[in-house]
Amino acid sequence: MGESKNDTVHSPIVTYFSMISLLTLCPPFVILLWYTMTAADGSILRTFDYLINNGLNGFVDLWPKPTLLACKIIGVYAVFEAALQLFLPGHTVYGPISPSGNRPVYKANGVAAYLVTLVTYVVLWWFGIFNPTIVYDHLGEIYSTLIFGSFIFCIFLYIKGHLAPSSTDSGSSGNIIIDFYWGMELYPRIGKYFDIKVFTNCRFGMMSWAVLALTYCIKQYEENGKVADSMLVNTTLMLVYVTKFFWWEAGYWNTMDIAHDRAGFYICWGCLVWVPSIYTSPGMYLVNHPVNLGIQLALFILVAGILCIYINYDCDRQRQEFRRTNGKGSVWGKAPSKIEASYTTTSGETKRSLLLTSGWWGLARHFHYVPEILAAFFWTVPALFNHFLPYFYVIFLTILLFDRAKRDDDRCRSKYGKYWKLYCDRVPYRIIPGIY
């Protein structure tokens, strides 16, 4: 069945032991974060004291049980997003050629799905058909249901990868834990048109980020009769970022998440559970902790955050335009500096690639991670510094992106060989110019 192992399995950072740790520790952490934000005033010490005093039974008691209401909310949302993915019109986009020589085909309708989702959600609230505060009030049950439901979904992907893979970009490492964690298939689909990773990563995970950001804002309004400027800054920046994501969604299909990481626990459970719970956590905290920043500080944070999101977008746009024009366009008003590289596919075919070494991509090989981390900081800093937990996402994102940069470098070094060494000589810094 094509290649037998996922190239990311051998990352020196993510070891076999850490796979077991993440499989077992991530679900409880999601619940503890929710409990701390909503019931312990955002204080890690209060949650810690509770667990010390009540032990394992206390943890079992605070874990919300999956409910029928939570299943209905998740089910309606999932079916709605799947229907938008399948039936909204969109132009055809081709993904990168896979190691086995396959080229996935997508329908680019993310912006339309995003707008339809947010407009529908607000209209349902405005006309009293559905109150988003229900989502917040049952958030623990929803997360608990997602945790268990997504585990079942990942088991389905594991079985599907063994019995009915969608393409030759699949295969087993021979280890059940590794196969479950990293996934069996690169491009799993249900039928011919429903791409599973586009659904889990984009239409469920990223879309839920925007939906929950609105939910927290509406909850604060319903509770207090107004929305604090800190919540407005947080919600606005998150929505701008997610809007940028869907505007650039076709470009995302060329990234490591889609083109190199298989559909397993790491990606799919992460997008179905970790993104809705962890990525939105600063807004979850602000619901019960409104902060009055003042006009000047609020505007400064807002503008700084939008600037970071724009730079992050422009980095990706610059590389996409470079690829689209086959290196013949301009970068910052000049002809781009580039390296012509060649590589050999697993089938023995020689391919050619252009590596951009000017513009944003001349500053560092993964410079676009810098504004992304800073943007996360700016939509978190409205919470100020009374508690550490709202900043967990910023710390997690930094670790994730630094690890991803190293994995991408390792993959490219293996793929391009001497050309990658030449590229690293010309662009010596991995992420932060002059430092790292």
C-alpha positions as CSV (number, residue, x, y, z in Angstrom):
1,M,0.0,0.0,0.0
2,G,2.4,2.7,-1.1
3,E,5.0,4.1,1.3
4,S,5.1,2.2,4.6
5,K,6.0,4.9,7.1
6,N,5.1,8.5,7.8
7,D,8.3,10.6,7.6
8,T,7.2,12.5,10.7
9,V,7.3,9.4,12.9
10,H,11.0,9.7,13.3
11,S,11.0,13.3,14.6
12,P,13.5,13.3,17.5
13,I,11.2,15.6,19.5
14,V,8.1,13.5,19.4
15,T,9.2,10.1,20.7
16,Y,7.2,7.0,21.2
17,F,6.9,7.8,24.9
18,S,5.5,11.3,24.2
19,M,2.9,9.8,21.9
20,I,1.6,7.7,24.8
21,S,1.7,10.8,27.1
22,L,-0.2,13.0,24.7
23,L,-2.8,10.3,24.1
24,T,-3.5,10.0,27.9
25,L,-2.8,13.5,29.1
26,C,-4.5,15.7,26.5
27,P,-8.1,14.8,27.3
28,P,-7.9,15.4,31.0
29,F,-6.1,18.7,30.4
30,V,-8.9,19.9,28.2
31,I,-11.4,19.3,31.0
32,L,-9.1,20.8,33.7
33,L,-8.7,23.9,31.6
34,W,-12.4,24.3,31.1
35,Y,-13.0,23.8,34.8
36,T,-10.3,26.3,35.8
37,M,-11.6,29.0,33.4
38,T,-15.3,28.6,34.3
39,A,-15.4,27.4,37.9
40,A,-12.1,28.2,39.5
41,D,-11.9,31.9,38.5
42,G,-9.0,31.1,36.1
43,S,-6.7,30.1,39.1
44,I,-4.5,27.1,38.6
45,L,-3.8,27.1,42.3
46,R,-7.5,26.8,43.1
47,T,-7.9,23.8,40.8
48,F,-4.7,22.3,42.2
49,D,-6.0,22.7,45.8
50,Y,-9.3,21.1,44.8
51,L,-7.5,18.1,43.3
52,I,-5.2,17.7,46.3
53,N,-8.1,17.8,48.7
54,N,-10.4,15.5,46.7
55,G,-8.1,13.2,44.9
56,L,-9.1,11.0,42.0
57,N,-12.8,11.0,43.1
58,G,-12.8,14.8,42.9
59,F,-11.4,14.7,39.3
60,V,-14.1,12.2,38.4
61,D,-16.8,14.4,39.9
62,L,-15.7,17.6,38.1
63,W,-15.5,15.8,34.7
64,P,-18.8,16.5,33.0
65,K,-20.6,13.6,31.5
66,P,-21.5,13.5,27.7
67,T,-25.1,14.4,27.3
68,L,-27.8,14.1,24.6
69,L,-27.9,17.9,24.3
70,A,-24.2,18.0,23.7
71,C,-24.5,15.3,21.1
72,K,-27.3,17.2,19.3
73,I,-25.3,20.5,19.3
74,I,-22.2,18.8,17.9
75,G,-24.2,16.7,15.5
76,V,-26.2,19.5,14.0
77,Y,-23.0,21.6,13.7
78,A,-21.0,18.8,12.1
79,V,-23.8,18.0,9.6
80,F,-24.2,21.6,8.7
81,E,-20.5,22.1,8.0
82,A,-20.3,18.9,6.1
83,A,-23.2,20.0,3.9
84,L,-21.6,23.4,3.2
85,Q,-18.3,21.6,2.3
86,L,-20.1,19.3,-0.1
87,F,-22.7,21.5,-1.7
88,L,-21.5,25.2,-1.7
89,P,-20.0,26.1,-5.1
90,G,-16.3,26.6,-5.4
91,H,-13.5,26.5,-7.9
92,T,-11.2,23.5,-8.3
93,V,-7.8,23.6,-6.6
94,Y,-5.1,21.0,-7.0
95,G,-2.9,20.1,-4.0
96,P,0.8,19.3,-4.2
97,I,1.9,16.0,-5.7
98,S,2.2,13.4,-2.9
99,P,5.3,11.1,-2.4
100,S,3.4,8.4,-4.2
101,G,2.6,10.6,-7.2
102,N,-1.0,11.4,-6.3
103,R,-2.4,14.9,-6.6
104,P,-5.5,15.6,-4.5
105,V,-8.3,17.7,-5.9
106,Y,-10.3,20.2,-3.7
107,K,-13.3,22.4,-4.0
108,A,-12.3,25.8,-2.6
109,N,-15.5,27.1,-0.9
110,G,-14.1,27.9,2.5
111,V,-14.9,31.7,2.5
112,A,-18.5,31.0,1.5
113,A,-18.9,28.3,4.2
114,Y,-17.3,30.7,6.8
115,L,-19.7,33.6,5.9
116,V,-22.7,31.3,5.8
117,T,-21.8,29.8,9.2
118,L,-21.3,33.1,11.0
119,V,-24.3,34.8,9.5
120,T,-26.5,31.8,10.3
121,Y,-25.3,31.7,13.9
122,V,-25.9,35.5,14.5
123,V,-29.3,35.4,12.8
124,L,-30.4,32.4,14.9
125,W,-29.4,34.4,18.0
126,W,-30.9,37.7,16.8
127,F,-34.3,36.3,16.1
128,G,-34.4,34.1,19.3
129,I,-34.3,30.8,17.4
130,F,-31.1,29.6,19.2
131,N,-29.3,31.3,22.0
132,P,-25.5,30.7,21.8
133,T,-25.3,31.0,25.6
134,I,-26.6,27.4,25.6
135,V,-23.2,26.4,24.1
136,Y,-21.3,28.2,26.8
137,D,-23.5,26.9,29.6
138,H,-23.0,23.3,28.4
139,L,-19.4,23.7,27.2
140,G,-18.0,21.1,29.6
141,E,-20.5,18.5,28.3
142,I,-19.7,19.5,24.7
143,Y,-15.9,19.1,25.3
144,S,-16.4,15.8,27.1
145,T,-18.6,14.5,24.2
146,L,-16.0,15.7,21.7
147,I,-13.2,13.9,23.6
148,F,-14.8,10.5,23.5
149,G,-16.5,11.0,20.1
150,S,-13.3,12.0,18.4
151,F,-11.5,9.0,19.9
152,I,-14.1,6.8,18.2
153,F,-13.6,8.8,15.0
154,C,-9.8,8.3,15.1
155,I,-10.4,4.5,15.6
156,F,-12.6,4.6,12.5
157,L,-9.8,6.3,10.5
158,Y,-7.3,3.6,11.7
159,I,-9.6,0.8,10.6
160,K,-10.4,2.6,7.3
161,G,-6.7,3.0,6.6
162,H,-6.2,-0.8,7.0
163,L,-9.3,-2.0,5.1
164,A,-10.3,0.7,2.6
165,P,-7.6,3.4,2.0
166,S,-8.5,6.2,-0.4
167,S,-5.2,6.3,-2.2
168,T,-1.8,4.7,-2.3
169,D,-0.6,7.4,0.1
170,S,-1.2,5.1,3.0
171,G,0.4,2.2,4.9
172,S,1.3,0.9,8.3
173,S,4.5,1.4,10.3
174,G,3.9,-2.0,12.0
175,N,3.1,-0.4,15.3
176,I,-0.5,0.1,16.4
177,I,0.3,3.1,18.6
178,I,2.2,4.9,15.9
179,D,-0.4,4.1,13.3
180,F,-3.2,5.4,15.5
181,Y,-1.3,8.5,16.6
182,W,0.2,9.6,13.2
183,G,-2.5,8.0,11.0
184,M,-2.7,5.5,8.2
185,E,-3.7,7.7,5.3
186,L,-2.4,11.0,3.9
187,Y,-5.6,11.9,2.0
188,P,-8.6,9.9,3.5
189,R,-11.9,10.6,1.8
190,I,-15.5,9.3,2.2
191,G,-16.6,8.6,-1.3
192,K,-15.0,10.7,-4.1
193,Y,-15.6,14.2,-2.9
194,F,-15.7,14.4,0.9
195,D,-12.1,15.1,2.1
196,I,-11.8,14.1,5.8
197,K,-8.8,16.3,6.7
198,V,-10.4,19.4,5.1
199,F,-13.5,18.7,7.3
200,T,-11.6,18.1,10.6
201,N,-8.9,20.7,10.2
202,C,-10.8,23.5,8.4
203,R,-14.6,23.1,8.5
204,F,-14.9,21.8,12.0
205,G,-11.8,22.8,13.9
206,M,-11.0,26.3,12.5
207,M,-14.7,27.1,12.0
208,S,-15.5,26.2,15.6
209,W,-12.8,28.7,16.7
210,A,-14.8,31.6,15.1
211,V,-18.1,30.2,16.4
212,L,-16.9,29.9,19.9
213,A,-15.3,33.4,19.8
214,L,-18.7,34.8,18.9
215,T,-20.3,32.6,21.6
216,Y,-18.1,34.0,24.4
217,C,-18.8,37.6,23.2
218,I,-22.5,37.0,23.2
219,K,-22.4,35.3,26.6
220,Q,-20.7,38.3,28.1
221,Y,-23.3,40.6,26.5
222,E,-26.2,38.5,27.8
223,E,-24.7,38.4,31.3
224,N,-23.7,42.0,31.7
225,G,-25.7,43.9,29.1
226,K,-22.5,45.0,27.4
227,V,-19.3,43.7,26.0
228,A,-16.0,44.9,27.6
229,D,-13.4,46.4,25.2
230,S,-11.0,43.6,26.2
231,M,-13.5,41.0,24.9
232,L,-14.1,43.1,21.7
233,V,-10.4,43.2,21.0
234,N,-10.0,39.5,21.6
235,T,-13.0,38.5,19.5
236,T,-12.1,40.9,16.7
237,L,-8.5,39.7,16.4
238,M,-9.6,36.0,16.5
239,L,-12.2,36.6,13.8
240,V,-9.7,38.5,11.6
241,Y,-7.2,35.6,12.0
242,V,-9.8,33.0,11.1
243,T,-11.1,35.1,8.2
244,K,-7.5,35.3,7.0
245,F,-7.3,31.5,7.3
246,F,-10.3,30.8,5.1
247,W,-9.3,33.5,2.6
248,W,-6.0,31.6,2.3
249,E,-7.5,28.1,2.8
250,A,-6.3,26.8,-0.6
251,G,-2.8,27.7,0.4
252,Y,-3.2,25.8,3.7
253,W,-3.7,22.6,1.6
254,N,-0.1,22.9,0.6
255,T,1.2,23.0,4.2
256,M,2.6,20.2,6.4
257,D,-0.7,19.7,8.2
258,I,-2.4,18.5,5.0
259,A,0.3,17.6,2.5
260,H,2.6,15.7,4.9
261,D,0.9,14.8,8.2
262,R,-1.4,11.9,8.0
263,A,-5.0,11.7,9.4
264,G,-4.6,10.3,12.9
265,F,-5.0,11.3,16.5
266,Y,-2.3,14.0,16.2
267,I,-4.1,16.0,13.5
268,C,-7.7,14.9,13.6
269,W,-8.3,14.6,17.3
270,G,-6.3,17.8,17.7
271,C,-8.5,19.7,15.3
272,L,-11.8,18.3,16.6
273,V,-11.0,18.8,20.3
274,W,-7.8,20.7,21.0
275,V,-8.5,23.6,18.6
276,P,-12.0,24.4,20.0
277,S,-11.0,24.1,23.6
278,I,-7.4,25.4,23.8
279,Y,-7.2,27.9,20.9
280,T,-10.3,29.8,22.1
281,S,-9.4,29.7,25.8
282,P,-8.4,33.4,26.2
283,G,-12.0,34.3,25.2
284,M,-13.4,31.6,27.6
285,Y,-11.5,33.3,30.4
286,L,-12.6,36.8,29.5
287,V,-16.3,35.9,29.7
288,N,-16.2,36.1,33.5
289,H,-13.2,38.4,33.8
290,P,-14.1,41.6,31.8
291,V,-11.2,44.0,31.7
292,N,-11.6,47.7,30.8
293,L,-8.5,48.5,28.8
294,G,-9.5,52.0,27.7
295,I,-9.7,53.3,24.2
296,Q,-6.0,54.0,23.6
297,L,-4.7,50.7,24.9
298,A,-7.5,48.7,23.2
299,L,-6.8,50.4,19.9
300,F,-3.0,49.8,20.3
301,I,-3.5,46.1,20.9
302,L,-6.0,45.8,18.1
303,V,-3.8,47.5,15.5
304,A,-0.7,45.6,16.6
305,G,-2.6,42.3,16.4
306,I,-4.1,43.1,12.9
307,L,-0.6,44.1,11.7
308,C,0.8,40.8,12.8
309,I,-2.0,38.9,11.1
310,Y,-1.4,40.8,7.9
311,I,2.3,40.1,7.9
312,N,1.6,36.4,8.5
313,Y,-0.8,36.5,5.6
314,D,1.6,38.4,3.4
315,C,4.3,35.9,4.0
316,D,2.1,33.1,2.7
317,R,0.8,35.3,-0.2
318,Q,4.4,36.1,-1.2
319,R,5.3,32.4,-1.4
320,Q,2.1,31.5,-3.2
321,E,2.6,34.2,-5.8
322,F,6.2,33.1,-6.2
323,R,5.1,29.5,-6.9
324,R,2.2,30.6,-9.2
325,T,4.5,32.7,-11.4
326,N,7.2,30.0,-11.3
327,G,9.6,32.5,-9.8
328,K,9.1,35.1,-12.4
329,G,7.1,37.7,-10.4
330,S,8.5,40.3,-8.1
331,V,9.2,40.3,-4.4
332,W,9.2,43.6,-2.6
333,G,9.5,45.3,-6.0
334,K,12.5,43.2,-7.2
335,A,13.1,40.0,-9.0
336,P,13.1,37.2,-6.5
337,S,16.2,35.5,-5.3
338,K,15.8,31.8,-5.6
339,I,17.5,28.4,-5.7
340,E,16.5,25.8,-8.4
341,A,16.3,22.5,-6.6
342,S,15.5,19.0,-7.8
343,Y,14.4,15.9,-5.9
344,T,13.4,12.3,-6.6
345,T,9.9,10.9,-5.7
346,T,9.4,7.5,-4.2
347,S,8.6,6.2,-7.7
348,G,12.0,7.3,-9.0
349,E,10.7,10.4,-10.9
350,T,12.8,13.5,-10.8
351,K,11.0,16.7,-10.0
352,R,12.0,20.4,-9.9
353,S,11.3,23.0,-7.2
354,L,12.1,26.6,-6.7
355,L,13.1,27.8,-3.2
356,L,12.5,31.5,-2.4
357,T,15.4,33.2,-0.6
358,S,14.2,36.9,-0.6
359,G,11.4,39.0,0.8
360,W,10.0,37.6,4.1
361,W,11.5,34.2,3.2
362,G,15.0,35.7,3.1
363,L,14.7,36.8,6.7
364,A,14.3,33.3,8.0
365,R,13.2,29.9,6.7
366,H,10.0,30.0,8.8
367,F,9.7,33.7,9.6
368,H,5.9,33.6,9.1
369,Y,5.7,31.9,12.5
370,V,6.9,35.1,14.3
371,P,3.9,37.2,13.5
372,E,1.6,34.2,14.1
373,I,2.9,33.9,17.7
374,L,2.7,37.6,18.2
375,A,-0.9,37.7,17.0
376,A,-1.8,35.1,19.5
377,F,-0.1,37.2,22.2
378,F,-2.1,40.3,21.2
379,W,-5.5,38.6,21.4
380,T,-4.5,37.1,24.8
381,V,-3.0,40.2,26.4
382,P,-6.4,41.9,26.9
383,A,-6.8,39.4,29.8
384,L,-3.8,41.2,31.4
385,F,-1.6,39.2,33.8
386,N,-3.7,38.2,36.8
387,H,-3.6,34.6,35.8
388,F,-1.2,32.4,33.8
389,L,-3.7,30.0,32.2
390,P,-5.0,32.4,29.4
391,Y,-1.4,32.4,28.1
392,F,-1.2,28.6,27.8
393,Y,-2.2,28.8,24.1
394,V,0.6,31.3,23.3
395,I,3.1,29.0,24.9
396,F,1.7,25.9,23.3
397,L,1.7,27.6,19.9
398,T,5.3,28.6,20.3
399,I,6.4,25.1,21.1
400,L,4.2,23.6,18.3
401,L,5.6,26.0,15.6
402,F,9.2,25.6,16.7
403,D,8.8,21.8,16.5
404,R,7.0,22.1,13.2
405,A,9.8,24.3,11.8
406,K,12.4,21.6,12.8
407,R,10.3,18.8,11.4
408,D,9.9,20.7,8.1
409,D,13.6,21.4,7.9
410,D,14.4,17.7,8.5
411,R,11.9,16.7,5.8
412,C,13.3,19.3,3.3
413,R,16.9,18.2,4.1
414,S,15.9,14.7,3.3
415,K,14.0,15.7,0.2
416,Y,16.4,18.2,-1.4
417,G,19.8,17.1,-0.1
418,K,22.6,19.5,-1.3
419,Y,20.1,22.1,-2.4
420,W,18.7,22.4,1.1
421,K,22.2,22.9,2.4
422,L,22.7,25.7,-0.1
423,Y,19.4,27.2,0.9
424,C,20.3,27.1,4.6
425,D,23.6,28.8,3.8
426,R,21.8,31.6,2.1
427,V,19.0,31.8,4.7
428,P,20.8,30.7,7.9
429,Y,18.1,31.5,10.5
430,R,15.2,29.0,11.1
431,I,12.6,31.3,12.6
432,I,13.9,34.5,14.3
433,P,16.3,36.6,12.2
434,G,19.6,37.1,13.9
435,I,18.7,34.8,16.8
436,Y,17.4,31.3,15.8
